[in-house]
Amino acid sequence: MIALNTKKVDIANIGLILISLLIAIKLPFRLFLFSYAILGPLHYLTEINWLRDKNYFVKAKANWVWLFAILALLMSIAPLLDFFNLGSYGFIEVIKSRLRDNSTLFILISFAFSIGLVFYFKWQHLMLNFAIAVVISVFCIAFIPLPALLVGVFLPTLLHVYVFTFLFILYGAIKAKSPYGFYLGIALLCVPVLIGYLPYKFFNNNPSEMVLQVFASSEMDFVSTLVAVLFNGLDDGKFVQLSEIGIRIQAFIAFAYTYHYLNWFSKTSVIGWKKALTKKNSILILFIWILAVAIYIYDFKTGFIALFFLSFLHVLLEFPLNIITIKELLSYMRLRLIRK
């Protein structure tokens, strides 16, 4: 029964990949905005609830969660100060600048600390682990700034929604011994290739000015710019959002976010996150989600700022699970090599 259910979910997800891809090609900006505003908040809330129910898949007591909450809060302050236009005061401008400059540091610390969480659970070891995570993160920013910046930008965005989604699919396919899970993983890997080589005439490259203005408030154009830099897609040193490569990048971003959310909601029965929902927290999640969607509908930028903390918190809290998935996949590969 479990194998049959997994097969059905994997086949359904191949369909979801196709649907997400087709809509992303035709509505690259609108699809991203819809998915981010409507599907995103419900994903954050249900995943955080599920991770909490599973003790975040680590043996350590959950007190360390406050560390991630503080780091997510620190990353949320600068956008909040910008939103309320409080930068006119000198000391506030300094605080805002320092927090924004150190956002990459906070992300690197969180990820490095998560590695230790997978292996250690005593508080003495965790304190040492945190100190080491800080030193390593500062070293990376000081001596390899560009790779550190790329990791800091892509880790909570494209790596989170695309790469880790693929790794989860691969791990699930291995664990369930599901050939359809492998087909699903292959289908996901084919998407950027299709977006890159599909004739440009199939893409919608004429979004309205209002849609572009709303998209600008999501601050995802910085992610698009870095992707363009990596693929040598700048025009005279500048990134043009409505250029051919700009539209292709946006189509991939829209697809990655949309399918990431749909994959989560489609696997309720497979990973059992619905079981973590009690009547009380279901009502609370539903209330917060409706409120979040209402704020996004009222003004996308206001919604983006209001949900900034929650969106980053769910990324940070997932890091231990990301590390465990990578660890398990490496162990599987090592065993396969030994058997050969």
C-alpha positions in Angstrom: 0.0 0.0 0.0 2.8 2.4 0.9 4.7 1.6 -2.4 1.4 2.0 -4.4 0.8 5.4 -2.7 4.3 6.5 -3.4 4.0 5.5 -7.0 0.8 7.5 -7.4 2.4 10.6 -5.7 5.5 10.4 -7.9 3.4 10.1 -11.1 1.3 13.0 -10.0 4.4 15.0 -9.3 5.7 14.4 -12.8 2.4 16.0 -13.9 2.9 18.9 -11.5 6.3 19.5 -13.0 4.9 19.7 -16.5 2.0 22.0 -15.4 4.4 24.3 -13.5 6.8 24.4 -16.4 4.1 25.3 -19.0 2.6 28.1 -16.8 6.1 29.4 -15.9 6.9 29.7 -19.6 3.7 31.6 -20.4 3.4 33.6 -17.1 6.9 33.8 -15.6 6.3 36.9 -13.4 2.7 36.3 -12.5 3.2 32.7 -11.6 6.0 33.5 -9.2 4.0 36.3 -7.5 1.0 34.0 -7.2 3.0 31.1 -5.8 5.1 33.2 -3.4 2.0 35.1 -2.0 -0.6 32.3 -1.9 1.3 29.0 -1.6 4.4 30.3 0.2 2.9 31.3 3.6 0.9 28.1 3.9 4.1 26.1 3.1 6.1 28.0 5.7 3.5 27.5 8.5 2.9 23.8 7.8 6.5 22.9 7.4 7.6 24.7 10.6 4.8 22.8 12.4 6.0 19.5 10.9 9.7 20.1 11.7 8.8 21.1 15.3 6.8 17.9 15.7 9.8 15.9 14.5 12.2 17.9 16.8 13.8 19.2 13.6 15.2 15.7 13.0 18.0 16.2 15.5 18.7 14.7 18.9 19.5 18.0 20.6 16.8 19.7 22.7 15.0 22.4 20.8 16.5 25.4 22.7 18.8 26.0 19.7 15.8 27.0 17.7 15.9 30.4 19.4 19.4 31.0 17.8 17.9 30.5 14.4 14.9 32.7 15.3 17.3 35.5 16.4 19.3 35.2 13.2 16.1 35.3 11.1 15.0 38.3 13.1 18.3 40.1 12.5 17.9 39.5 8.7 14.4 40.9 8.9 15.1 44.2 10.6 16.8 46.1 7.7 13.9 45.5 5.3 11.5 46.5 8.0 13.4 49.8 8.7 13.4 50.5 4.9 9.6 49.9 4.8 8.8 52.3 7.5 11.4 54.8 6.1 13.3 55.1 9.4 16.7 55.4 7.8 16.9 59.2 8.2 18.3 58.9 11.7 22.1 58.4 11.7 22.3 55.5 14.2 19.4 53.7 12.5 21.1 54.0 9.1 24.2 52.5 10.6 22.3 49.6 12.2 20.4 48.9 8.9 23.7 49.0 6.9 25.5 46.6 9.4 22.6 44.1 9.4 22.2 44.1 5.6 26.0 43.7 5.2 26.0 40.8 7.6 23.0 38.9 6.2 25.3 36.5 4.3 27.2 35.9 7.5 24.0 35.0 9.4 23.0 32.5 6.7 26.4 30.9 6.6 26.5 30.6 10.4 23.1 28.9 10.4 24.1 26.4 7.8 27.5 25.6 9.4 25.9 25.3 12.8 23.3 22.9 11.3 26.0 20.5 10.3 27.0 20.1 14.0 23.4 19.7 15.0 23.2 16.5 13.0 26.2 14.9 14.8 26.1 16.4 18.4 23.4 17.0 21.0 25.1 17.9 24.3 25.0 21.7 25.0 28.7 21.9 25.5 29.4 20.5 22.1 26.7 22.7 20.5 28.3 25.8 22.0 31.7 24.8 20.6 30.0 24.0 17.3 28.4 27.5 17.2 31.8 29.1 17.9 33.4 27.1 15.1 30.5 28.0 12.7 31.1 31.7 13.4 34.8 31.4 12.8 34.4 29.4 9.5 31.7 31.8 8.3 33.8 34.9 9.0 36.8 33.3 7.3 34.7 32.5 4.2 33.5 36.1 3.9 36.9 37.5 4.5 38.9 35.3 2.1 36.5 33.9 -0.4 33.9 36.7 -0.6 32.3 35.9 -4.0 31.6 32.2 -3.3 30.3 33.2 0.2 28.0 35.8 -1.3 26.7 33.3 -3.9 26.0 30.8 -1.1 24.4 33.4 1.0 22.0 34.5 -1.8 21.3 31.1 -3.3 21.0 29.0 -0.2 17.7 30.5 1.0 16.4 30.9 -2.5 17.2 28.6 -5.5 19.2 26.0 -3.6 16.3 25.8 -1.1 13.5 25.5 -3.7 15.3 23.5 -6.4 18.4 21.7 -5.4 17.2 20.5 -2.0 13.8 19.6 -3.5 15.7 17.4 -6.0 17.8 15.8 -3.1 14.6 15.1 -1.1 13.1 13.4 -4.2 16.3 11.4 -4.8 16.5 10.3 -1.1 12.8 9.4 -1.2 13.2 7.3 -4.3 16.2 5.4 -2.8 14.4 4.9 0.5 11.2 3.7 -1.1 13.0 1.8 -3.9 10.7 3.6 -6.3 11.7 3.8 -10.0 9.0 6.4 -10.5 10.8 8.5 -7.9 14.0 8.4 -10.0 11.9 9.3 -13.1 10.6 12.3 -11.1 14.1 13.4 -10.2 15.2 13.1 -13.9 12.2 15.1 -14.9 13.1 17.8 -12.4 16.7 17.9 -13.7 15.5 18.3 -17.3 13.5 21.5 -16.6 16.4 24.0 -16.7 17.7 22.3 -19.8 14.3 22.7 -21.5 14.0 26.3 -20.3 17.5 27.0 -21.7 17.0 25.5 -25.1 13.3 25.9 -25.9 12.7 28.3 -28.8 12.2 31.8 -27.3 9.0 32.4 -29.3 7.2 30.1 -26.7 8.0 32.5 -23.8 5.9 35.4 -22.7 8.2 38.4 -22.6 5.6 41.1 -22.3 4.5 41.5 -18.7 2.5 44.6 -17.7 4.2 47.5 -16.0 2.2 46.8 -12.8 3.3 43.2 -12.7 7.0 44.3 -13.0 6.5 46.9 -10.2 5.0 44.3 -7.9 7.8 41.8 -8.8 10.5 44.4 -8.0 9.1 44.6 -4.5 10.0 40.9 -4.0 13.7 41.7 -4.4 14.2 38.6 -6.5 15.7 40.6 -9.2 19.0 40.5 -7.3 18.9 36.7 -7.5 18.1 36.9 -11.2 21.1 39.2 -11.7 23.5 36.8 -10.0 22.2 33.9 -12.1 22.8 36.0 -15.2 26.3 36.8 -14.0 27.1 33.1 -13.6 25.9 32.4 -17.1 27.5 35.4 -18.7 24.1 36.9 -19.5 24.8 40.6 -18.8 24.2 43.3 -21.5 27.1 45.8 -21.4 27.6 44.9 -17.7 24.0 45.3 -16.8 21.2 42.8 -16.2 18.1 43.4 -18.4 15.1 41.8 -16.8 13.1 41.6 -20.1 16.0 40.3 -22.2 15.9 36.8 -23.5 18.1 35.4 -20.8 16.2 37.5 -18.2 12.9 35.9 -19.2 14.4 32.4 -19.2 15.8 33.0 -15.7 12.5 34.3 -14.5 10.7 31.3 -16.0 13.0 29.0 -14.1 12.6 30.9 -10.8 8.8 30.8 -11.2 8.9 27.1 -11.9 11.3 26.3 -9.0 9.2 28.1 -6.4 5.9 26.8 -7.7 6.9 23.2 -7.9 8.7 23.4 -4.6 5.4 24.4 -2.9 3.3 21.9 -4.9 5.7 19.1 -4.2 5.3 19.8 -0.4 1.5 19.8 -0.6 1.3 16.7 -2.8 3.3 14.6 -0.3 1.0 14.9 2.7 0.5 11.1 2.8 4.1 10.2 2.0 6.0 12.2 4.7 3.0 12.5 7.0 3.2 16.2 7.7 -0.6 16.4 8.1 -0.4 14.1 11.1 1.4 16.9 13.0 -1.6 19.2 12.6 -3.8 19.3 15.7 -7.1 21.1 15.7 -5.7 24.0 17.6 -2.6 24.7 15.5 -4.6 24.0 12.3 -6.9 26.9 13.2 -3.9 29.1 14.0 -2.2 28.2 10.8 -5.3 28.8 8.8 -5.8 32.2 10.5 -2.3 33.3 9.9 -2.4 32.1 6.3 -5.6 34.0 5.5 -4.2 37.1 7.1 -0.9 36.8 5.1 -2.8 36.3 1.8 -5.0 39.3 2.6 -1.9 41.5 3.2 -0.3 40.3 0.0 -3.5 41.1 -2.0 -3.6 44.6 -0.3 0.0 45.3 -1.2 2.6 42.8 -2.2 5.6 44.7 -0.7 3.8 45.0 2.7 3.2 41.2 2.6 6.8 40.5 1.6 8.0 42.5 4.6 5.4 41.1 7.0 6.3 37.5 6.0 10.1 38.1 5.6 10.9 36.7 9.1 8.7 33.6 8.6 10.0 32.8 5.2 13.7 33.0 6.4 12.9 31.1 9.6 11.5 28.1 7.8 14.6 28.0 5.5 16.9 28.1 8.5 14.9 25.5 10.5 15.1 23.1 7.4 18.9 23.2 7.3 19.4 20.2 9.7 17.1 18.2 7.5 19.0 19.3 4.4 22.3 18.2 6.0 20.8 14.8 7.0 19.6 14.3 3.4 23.0 15.0 2.0 24.6 12.8 4.6 22.3 9.9 3.8 22.8 10.2 0.1 26.6 10.3 0.5 26.4 7.2 2.7 24.3 5.4 0.1 26.8 6.3 -2.6 29.7 5.1 -0.5 28.0 1.8 0.1 27.3 1.4 -3.6 31.0 2.0 -4.3 32.1 -0.5 -1.7 29.8 -3.2 -3.1 31.2 -2.7 -6.5 
